Amino acid sequence: MSTTGFRGRTAAPQIPAPASPAAPPDRLTRRLKLVLAVLLTAQFTLAVDFSILNVALPDIGEGLGFALPDLQWIATAFALAAAGFTLFFGRIGDLVGRKRVFVGSVALLGLASLAGGLATSPAVLLAARVAQGLATAAATPAGLALLTTAFPEGPLRRKALGVNGALMSAGFTAGAILGGVLTDLLSWRWAFFVNVPVALAVVAIAPAVISESRPAVRPRLDLPGALTVTGALLSLVYALTYAGSHGWTAAPALVGFAAAAALLAAFGLVERRVAEPLVPLGVLRLRSVAWGNVIGLLAFVTETSLVYLLTLYLQKTLGFSPLAAGASFGVLGLGTVAGGLLAPRVIAATSTLTALTAGALVQAAFTASLLFLGGTTGPALALLLPATFFGGVGNMLVIVAFMITATSGLPDSAQGLATGLASMSQQVGITLGTPLMSTVVTATTPALATPAALHHGVTAAIAANTALVLVTAAVPLLFLRSRRGAKRA
C-alpha cells in the first residue's frame, strides 16, 4: 500500500517493490542534503524561466525588432517545447539514465541561455527559447525521478517533495520579480545570463553527488506512442496560447484542438497494441496516478492564472509599475515556501487526502476574498497581500500532496513515467491558466475598457478561478477515497 493511502484500480497486476535489506534512513544524511541541494537549485532555476521574461517583453521587442503581435512567441516557443516534450524525455531518462539526461539538459539550459542573452535577431532568440524549453522538458522529469528514487517513500520523500514544490512555485513568482529588477537595473539580456553560472555549478557538482537511476531492465522506446503524444501536446499548447491572444473560436486554435484530440485518440490506440507502451494503460487506471494528475493540473491552472489576473489589477486598476507589481508577489512566494515546509507535517499528521482537500479549501477561501478588492491602493493591498500569502500556503499543500499521490506506490522502474506525467500536468496547467482566465476577463469587460471596467472583468475571472479551486477540493473526496477511508500517510 502506498503512502498516499489510496487504493488504485488497475487491470495490470501490481509490481511489488523489492524488500529493502535495511530500514531507510529517517533523517537527511550529508550526501542526501547535497543531492537535494543540487536538484532543487536546478528545479528552482527552471521554474524561474517560466516567468522571468514576462515583464521584459517590451524591451526585448524594442531591442531586437520584434513586431508587437510576434512578442507572444517568446513565451510560446518556450511553452511549446517545455510542455510538448516532457513525457517523451521522461521516457528517454528511463532508457539512457536519468542522471545523464539531467546533467545534459542543464548544460543545454546554460548554452541556450547564453545564446539568448547574446541574440542579435528574433530568429536567434526564438531558437534559444525553444532550446530552453527542451532543456526544461528533459530536466524536470529527470530531476523529479532522481529525487523520488534517492528518497524512499515516507517522511524523507514527503519532506523532499515539499521543499521541491515550494521552491518551484516560489521560482515562478521570483521570476516575475527578478525579471523586473534585471530589466530595470541592467538589461533584459541578464534575464538570460543569470542562468549560466547556475547551470555551470550544477553540471560541475551533480556528477559527483548524484547516483545514476534507471530501470534494471531497459525498456524499448515506443516511437509511435512518443510521436503521437508529443504531437498531441504540441497541438494542445499551441491551440491554448493562440486562443489566449486571438480568441477560442479562431480557426488556428480550433484546428490545434482538433489535431490534439485526434492525436490523443491515435496515442490511445497505439498504447493498446504495442508490447512496451510509453504509458502503460494499467498505470493510468491507478486512481492515484490518474486523478492525482487531474488535481495537479487544476492546482497549477488556478494559482498561475491568479498571478496573471492580479498583475492586470495592480497595473491597470491601481497603476503600479511592472517592477512594483512583480514585487507585490513576493508575499505569494513566501506563502508557497511556507506551504511547502508545512505540507509534509500536515500529511504525516493526517493523510494526503486531507492535505489535498484542506489545501484546496484554504486556497478557495482566500481566492474568494479577492472578490472584495476595491480600486484604491491602501485597502486593496491590505486585503491582497494576506490573501495571496495564505492562498499560496493552501495551493502548495495541494501541489505537494499531488506530487506524493502521483508518484507513490510505483516501483523505481516507473518513476520516469510517473514524474513525466506529473511534470506534464504542471506545465500544461501553467500554459492553460492564463488563456482561460484571459477569456473570462475579455468576455466580462465592457467595451469601454476603463480601469473600473477592467476591474469588473478581473473580478468575474477571480470568481471563475474560485469555482475551479472548489472543483479541485471535490476531486479527491469523490475519486480518491478508499472504501475504508483514507489511511494516515
C-alpha positions in Angstrom: 0.0 0.0 0.0 1.4 3.4 -0.9 1.8 6.3 1.4 -1.0 8.1 -0.4 -3.5 6.0 1.5 -5.4 5.4 -1.7 -6.3 2.1 -3.4 -5.9 2.4 -7.2 -7.8 0.1 -9.6 -5.8 -1.4 -12.4 -6.2 -4.2 -14.7 -2.4 -4.9 -14.6 -1.0 -6.8 -11.6 0.7 -4.7 -9.0 4.5 -4.8 -9.1 5.7 -5.3 -5.5 8.7 -3.1 -4.5 11.8 -5.2 -3.7 12.3 -5.7 0.0 15.0 -3.4 1.5 17.9 -5.0 3.2 17.9 -2.3 5.8 15.5 0.2 7.1 15.6 3.5 5.1 17.2 6.5 6.9 14.9 8.6 9.0 16.8 11.8 8.6 18.8 13.5 5.9 22.4 12.4 5.6 25.1 14.7 4.4 25.0 13.1 0.9 21.2 13.3 0.7 21.5 17.0 1.6 23.9 17.5 -1.3 21.7 15.6 -3.7 18.7 17.7 -2.6 20.6 21.0 -2.9 21.7 20.2 -6.5 18.3 19.0 -7.6 16.4 21.9 -6.0 18.8 24.5 -7.4 18.2 23.2 -10.9 14.4 22.9 -10.4 14.2 26.5 -9.0 16.1 27.8 -12.0 13.8 26.0 -14.4 10.7 27.5 -12.6 12.2 31.0 -12.8 12.4 30.6 -16.6 8.7 30.3 -16.9 8.1 33.9 -15.9 11.4 35.8 -15.9 10.9 37.3 -19.4 7.2 38.4 -19.0 7.9 42.0 -17.8 10.9 42.2 -20.2 9.0 41.5 -23.4 8.5 45.2 -24.5 12.2 45.9 -24.0 13.2 42.7 -26.0 10.8 43.7 -28.8 12.4 47.2 -28.9 15.9 45.9 -28.8 15.6 43.1 -31.4 12.9 44.5 -33.7 10.0 42.1 -32.8 6.7 43.2 -34.2 4.2 43.7 -31.4 2.0 40.7 -32.4 5.1 38.5 -32.5 6.2 39.1 -28.9 3.9 36.3 -27.7 6.2 33.8 -29.5 9.0 34.5 -27.0 6.8 32.8 -24.3 5.0 30.4 -26.7 8.2 29.0 -28.2 9.3 28.0 -24.6 5.9 26.7 -23.6 5.5 24.5 -26.7 8.9 22.8 -26.1 8.6 22.6 -22.4 5.1 21.0 -22.3 5.2 19.1 -25.6 8.3 17.0 -24.9 8.1 16.4 -21.2 6.6 12.9 -21.4 8.9 11.9 -24.2 12.1 13.0 -22.3 10.8 11.3 -19.1 10.9 8.0 -21.0 14.3 8.8 -22.6 15.6 9.1 -19.0 14.4 5.6 -18.3 16.3 4.4 -21.4 19.7 6.2 -21.1 19.8 7.1 -17.4 18.1 9.9 -15.6 21.4 11.4 -14.2 22.8 11.6 -17.8 19.6 13.3 -19.1 19.5 15.7 -16.1 23.1 16.8 -16.4 22.9 17.1 -20.2 19.7 19.1 -20.1 21.1 21.5 -17.5 24.1 22.0 -19.7 21.8 22.7 -22.6 19.9 25.3 -20.5 23.2 27.1 -19.8 24.2 27.2 -23.5 20.7 28.2 -24.6 20.6 31.0 -22.0 24.0 32.3 -23.2 22.8 32.3 -26.8 19.6 34.1 -25.8 21.5 36.8 -23.9 23.8 37.3 -26.9 21.0 37.2 -29.5 21.0 39.9 -32.2 17.9 38.9 -34.1 14.4 37.5 -33.4 15.3 34.2 -35.0 18.3 33.5 -32.7 16.3 34.5 -29.6 13.4 32.2 -30.5 15.8 29.3 -31.2 17.3 29.9 -27.8 13.8 29.9 -26.2 13.0 26.6 -27.9 16.3 25.1 -26.6 15.5 26.4 -23.1 12.1 24.7 -23.3 13.6 21.4 -24.4 16.1 21.6 -21.5 13.2 22.2 -19.1 11.2 19.3 -20.7 14.1 16.9 -20.1 15.5 18.2 -16.7 12.2 18.5 -14.9 11.0 14.8 -15.0 14.6 13.6 -14.7 15.2 15.7 -11.7 12.0 14.6 -10.0 12.7 10.9 -10.8 16.2 11.3 -9.3 14.6 12.8 -6.2 11.9 10.1 -5.8 14.4 7.3 -6.3 17.0 8.9 -3.9 14.4 9.4 -1.2 12.4 6.3 -0.1 8.6 6.6 0.3 7.8 8.1 3.7 8.8 11.1 5.7 12.0 11.9 3.8 10.3 11.8 0.4 7.5 13.9 1.7 10.0 16.5 3.1 12.0 16.5 -0.2 8.9 16.9 -2.4 7.6 19.6 0.0 10.7 21.7 -0.4 10.9 21.0 -4.1 7.3 22.1 -4.6 7.8 25.2 -2.6 10.9 26.3 -4.5 9.3 25.6 -7.9 6.2 27.7 -7.1 8.5 30.4 -5.4 10.6 30.3 -8.6 7.6 31.1 -10.8 6.9 34.1 -8.5 10.6 35.1 -8.2 10.9 35.1 -12.0 8.5 38.0 -12.3 10.3 39.9 -9.6 13.8 39.1 -10.9 12.9 39.9 -14.5 11.7 43.3 -13.5 14.8 44.1 -11.4 17.3 42.9 -14.0 15.5 44.7 -16.9 15.2 48.0 -15.0 18.7 48.0 -13.5 20.8 46.2 -16.2 19.2 44.9 -19.4 16.8 42.2 -20.5 19.8 40.2 -21.6 20.6 39.5 -17.9 17.3 37.6 -17.6 19.1 35.0 -19.8 22.6 35.4 -18.5 21.6 34.7 -14.9 21.1 31.0 -15.7 24.6 30.5 -17.0 26.6 30.4 -13.7 23.8 28.3 -12.1 24.0 25.7 -14.9 27.8 25.6 -14.7 27.7 24.9 -11.0 25.1 22.2 -11.3 26.9 20.5 -14.2 30.2 20.6 -12.2 28.7 19.2 -8.9 25.9 16.8 -10.0 28.1 14.0 -11.4 29.9 13.7 -8.1 27.0 13.6 -5.8 24.0 12.1 -7.7 23.8 8.4 -8.4 22.6 7.1 -11.7 19.0 5.9 -11.8 17.4 3.7 -14.4 15.3 0.6 -14.5 17.1 -2.7 -14.1 15.7 -3.8 -17.5 16.0 -1.2 -20.2 12.6 -0.7 -21.9 12.2 -0.3 -25.6 11.3 3.2 -26.9 7.7 3.2 -28.1 8.4 5.5 -31.0 4.8 5.6 -32.4 3.5 6.4 -28.9 6.2 9.1 -28.4 5.4 10.8 -31.7 1.6 10.8 -31.2 1.6 12.1 -27.6 4.3 14.7 -28.3 2.3 15.9 -31.4 -0.9 16.0 -29.3 0.8 18.1 -26.6 2.4 20.5 -29.1 -1.0 20.9 -30.8 -2.8 21.5 -27.5 -0.3 24.0 -26.2 -0.3 25.9 -29.5 -4.1 26.0 -29.5 -4.2 27.2 -25.9 -1.7 30.0 -26.5 -3.3 31.1 -29.8 -6.7 31.1 -28.2 -5.4 33.3 -25.4 -4.4 36.0 -27.7 -6.9 35.6 -30.7 -10.0 34.0 -29.1 -11.2 30.5 -28.6 -13.1 30.4 -31.9 -10.1 31.5 -34.1 -9.5 29.0 -36.9 -5.9 28.1 -35.9 -7.0 27.4 -32.3 -9.8 25.2 -33.4 -7.5 23.3 -35.8 -5.0 22.9 -33.0 -7.6 21.5 -30.6 -8.9 19.1 -33.2 -5.4 17.9 -34.0 -4.7 17.4 -30.3 -7.9 15.3 -29.9 -7.1 13.2 -33.0 -3.5 12.5 -31.9 -4.5 11.6 -28.4 -7.0 9.1 -29.8 -4.3 7.7 -32.0 -2.0 7.5 -29.0 -4.6 5.5 -27.1 -4.8 3.0 -29.9 -1.1 2.7 -30.2 -0.7 2.1 -26.4 -3.2 -0.7 -26.5 -1.2 -2.6 -29.2 2.5 -2.2 -28.6 4.3 -4.7 -26.4 6.1 -2.0 -24.3 3.9 1.1 -24.3 5.2 4.6 -23.5 2.4 5.0 -21.0 1.1 1.5 -19.8 -2.7 1.9 -19.6 -2.6 -0.1 -16.3 -0.7 2.8 -14.7 -3.3 5.3 -15.9 -6.0 3.1 -14.3 -4.5 3.7 -10.9 -6.7 6.3 -9.3 -3.8 7.9 -7.5 -2.0 8.5 -10.8 -5.0 9.5 -13.0 -6.8 11.7 -10.5 -3.7 12.9 -8.8 -2.6 14.4 -12.1 -6.0 16.0 -12.7 -5.7 17.7 -9.3 -2.1 18.8 -10.2 -3.3 20.3 -13.4 -6.1 22.3 -11.7 -3.7 23.4 -8.9 -1.3 25.0 -11.5 -4.1 26.4 -13.6 -5.6 28.3 -10.7 -2.6 29.7 -9.0 -0.6 30.8 -12.1 -3.6 32.3 -13.7 -4.3 34.2 -10.5 -0.9 35.8 -10.8 -1.9 37.0 -14.3 -5.3 38.4 -13.0 -3.6 40.3 -10.1 -1.0 41.6 -12.5 -3.8 43.1 -14.6 -5.4 44.5 -11.4 -2.2 46.0 -10.0 -1.1 47.6 -13.2 -4.3 48.6 -15.0 -6.5 49.5 -12.0 -4.0 50.6 -9.3 -1.4 52.0 -11.8 1.5 50.0 -10.4 4.7 49.8 -12.5 5.8 46.3 -13.7 8.6 46.3 -11.1 6.2 47.3 -8.2 3.6 44.7 -9.4 6.2 42.0 -9.5 7.5 42.9 -6.1 3.9 42.6 -4.7 4.0 38.9 -5.5 6.9 38.4 -3.1 4.3 37.7 -0.4 2.8 35.0 -2.5 6.3 33.5 -2.9 6.7 33.5 0.9 3.3 31.7 1.2 4.3 29.0 -1.2 7.6 28.4 0.7 5.7 28.2 4.0 3.2 25.8 2.5 6.0 23.6 1.1 7.6 23.4 4.6 4.2 22.8 6.3 2.8 20.2 3.8 5.0 17.2 4.9 3.9 17.8 8.5 0.2 18.1 7.6 0.4 14.9 5.5 2.3 13.0 8.2 -0.3 14.0 10.9 -3.3 13.4 8.7 -3.2 12.0 5.1 -2.7 13.1 1.6 -6.4 13.1 1.1 -6.8 15.6 3.9 -4.0 17.8 2.6 -5.4 17.8 -0.9 -8.9 18.8 0.3 -8.0 21.1 3.1 -5.3 22.9 1.0 -7.8 23.5 -1.8 -10.5 24.8 0.6 -8.0 27.2 2.2 -6.9 28.4 -1.3 -10.6 28.8 -2.4 -11.5 30.8 0.7 -8.6 33.3 0.2 -9.1 33.5 -3.5 -12.8 34.3 -2.9 -11.8 37.1 -0.5 -10.1 38.8 -3.5 -13.6 39.4 -4.9 -13.8 42.3 -2.4 -10.8 44.1 -3.9 -11.5 47.8 -4.5 -10.0 50.4 -6.6 -7.8 52.2 -4.1 -4.3 51.3 -3.1 -4.4 51.2 0.7 -7.4 48.9 1.4 -6.7 46.9 -1.7 -3.1 45.9 -0.7 -4.3 45.3 2.9 -6.5 42.5 1.5 -4.4 41.4 -1.4 -1.2 40.7 0.5 -2.5 38.3 3.2 -4.9 36.7 0.7 -2.1 35.8 -1.7 0.1 34.6 1.2 -2.5 32.2 2.7 -3.8 31.2 -0.7 -0.2 30.3 -1.6 0.0 28.1 1.5 -3.2 26.3 0.6 -2.1 25.8 -3.1 1.3 24.4 -2.0 -0.4 21.9 0.3 -2.3 20.7 -2.8 0.8 20.6 -5.0 3.0 18.6 -2.6 0.2 16.2 -1.9 -0.4 15.8 -5.6 3.3 15.0 -6.2 3.2 12.4 -3.5 0.0 10.9 -4.7 1.0 10.7 -8.4 4.5 9.1 -7.7 3.9 6.8 -4.8 3.1 3.1 -4.9 5.1 2.6 -8.1 8.5 0.8 -8.5 11.6 2.8 -9.4 11.3 1.5 -12.9 8.1 3.5 -13.3 9.3 6.7 -11.7 10.4 8.3 -15.0 6.9 7.8 -16.3 5.2 9.0 -13.1 7.3 12.1 -12.8 6.9 12.7 -16.6 3.2 12.7 -16.2 3.4 15.0 -13.1 5.7 17.4 -15.0 3.3 17.4 -18.0 0.3 18.2 -15.8 2.3 21.1 -14.2 3.4 22.6 -17.5 0.1 22.2 -19.3 -1.6 23.7 -16.3 0.7 26.7 -16.3 0.1 27.1 -20.1 -3.7 26.7 -19.8 -4.4 29.1 -16.9 -3.6 32.4 -18.5 -5.6 32.0 -21.7 -8.5 30.5 -19.8 -8.8 33.4 -17.4 -8.0 35.9 -20.2 -11.1 34.7 -22.0 -13.2 35.3 -18.9 -11.8 38.8 -18.5 -12.4 39.7 -22.2 -16.0 38.3 -22.1 -17.0 40.2 -19.0 -15.2 43.5 -19.5 -17.4 46.2 -21.1 -16.4 47.6 -24.5 -15.0 50.8 -23.0 -12.0 49.3 -21.1 -11.6 51.9 -18.4 -9.8 50.8 -15.2 -13.2 50.3 -13.5 -14.4 48.2 -16.4 -11.3 46.1 -16.4 -11.7 45.7 -12.6 -15.2 44.2 -13.3 -13.7 41.7 -15.7 -10.9 40.7 -13.4 -13.4 40.2 -10.5 -15.5 37.9 -12.7 -12.4 35.9 -13.6 -11.5 35.6 -9.9 -14.9 34.2 -9.3 -14.3 31.6 -12.0 -10.9 30.8 -10.5 -12.5 30.3 -7.1 -15.0 27.8 -8.7 -12.1 25.8 -10.2 -10.4 25.6 -6.8 -13.6 24.3 -5.3 -13.7 21.6 -8.0 -10.1 20.8 -7.0 -11.2 20.3 -3.5 -14.1 18.0 -4.6 -12.0 15.7 -6.8 -10.1 13.8 -4.0 -13.3 13.3 -2.0 -15.1 11.9 -5.0 -12.4 9.8 -6.6 -9.6 9.1 -4.2 -11.3 8.0 -1.1 -11.0 4.3 -0.4 -13.9 2.3 0.9 -12.5 2.3 4.3 -11.4 6.0 4.2 -8.0 7.4 3.6 -5.3 5.9 5.8 -2.9 8.1 7.6 0.2 8.9 5.4 
